Amino acid sequence: MSEAPTPDRVLIVDDHSLVRDGLRSILEISFPECEILEADSFEQALEELQNADEVDLVLLDLNIPDVNRLSGLKQLRADFPSTPVVMVTGVVDPIVMRDALAAGAAGYVPKSLKRQAILDALQQVLSGEIYLPELETTECDDARLREDEDIRARIDSLTPQQRIVLGHLVAGLLNKQIAHELSVSMTTVKAHVSAILQKMNVFSRTQAVIMANRVGFTD
């Protein structure tokens, strides 16, 4: 394989200083001419990206406090589509990994990898490839994948308005609050909730919320 390009500028986004220090160390040793930017929040990351002329790579933690699961990744892909984003995370879950790739991640790097393995992963991404760690899959993993696909199919069967109502349920709003937000009657909201429960094959709004959260639903 040809030698990977050398990045001129990399942004590390993680709320833990030890993690940022570790990643900075790897980058400084491997790419001594590279400018390394840091952000301890997603808000700061956006500021860094907006102020920088160009960033070759973003290393984004999955669980920074001011984002909801993959919402940060999705926003970066929308706002800075030419900048590859690699998820660097302690969460080693094939379902989350698959969802990250579907949302546009250029790689998924577990923090548990050794330094050389992390470097190899970043070089693979810089070469234009997608990096995924090798994970052992079990029958339980396969069953969970099938269950999650079934949940997503049920949510996909909802109408656009029902998806909005489900989003409000996930946010913890009561029926009267949802009616106010959508400028509709309580009767309309109750009808939407009933339809959601029926399509998701659950008996309560709590069950619907649990299922939606399980697959990281956002309206």
Number of C-alpha atoms within 10 A of each C-alpha: 5 5 9 14 13 15 18 15 18 20 23 23 26 25 18 13 13 10 17 20 13 13 20 19 14 15 20 14 10 14 15 14 13 16 15 19 18 20 20 18 18 21 12 13 22 18 11 16 19 13 9 12 8 14 21 17 22 24 24 26 30 24 18 18 13 13 15 13 18 20 16 21 25 18 14 22 17 11 13 16 12 13 16 21 24 27 25 24 19 14 17 15 12 19 15 17 19 13 14 22 18 11 15 18 23 26 24 28 26 19 18 13 13 10 14 11 14 19 17 14 22 23 19 20 22 19 15 12 13 17 19 18 15 7 9 7 10 9 8 9 14 13 11 14 14 12 13 17 14 13 19 18 13 16 21 13 13 17 13 11 13 20 19 17 24 27 18 20 19 20 11 13 15 12 19 15 14 22 18 13 12 14 10 12 14 15 12 12 23 16 12 20 20 17 15 25 17 14 16 22 13 14 12 13 16 14 14 24 18 12 19 22 12 12 17 15 17 17 12
